[in-house]
């Protein structure tokens, strides 16, 4: 069996370049978000503006903080605490998920709604 040939190196370089371009397009091509939507058990809990700094209490066990145009999970009563270690989100399509508590926070783009609040 022979070592790597010139074409193997070219193929590897092309794949790495394509991956880097895709990463850059996805990272920098995402528009800043205007709102977040919080879902609990698949049901919409509320839609909140990223422009308004606030803390949102979700039930007895979770707190979402919106500050400086970004949202993060501030406190959660789940056993693994993975949602607390996810980075803050501010770009359209980004999410934070707390599986044990069945919470999904998604950044929405577009125009801000004049109605923010808790549903249900």
KADAKA-V490069 format. One line per field, one symbol per residue. ss: DSSP state (h for helix, s for strand, l for the rest). phi: phi as a letter, one per 40 degrees, with the letter a starting at -180 (. if undefined). Layout:
ss = ???
phi = ???
This chain:
ss = lllllhhhhhhhhhhhhhhhhhhhhhhhlllsllssssssllsssssssllllssssslllssssssllssssssslllllhhhhlllslslllssssllllssssssllllllllssll
phi = .cccbdcccccccccccccccccccccccccccbabbbbbfgbccibbcccbcabbcbgcbabbbbafgbbaccaaccccfcccccccbabdgcbbbbcdcfbbbbcbcgccccbbibcg
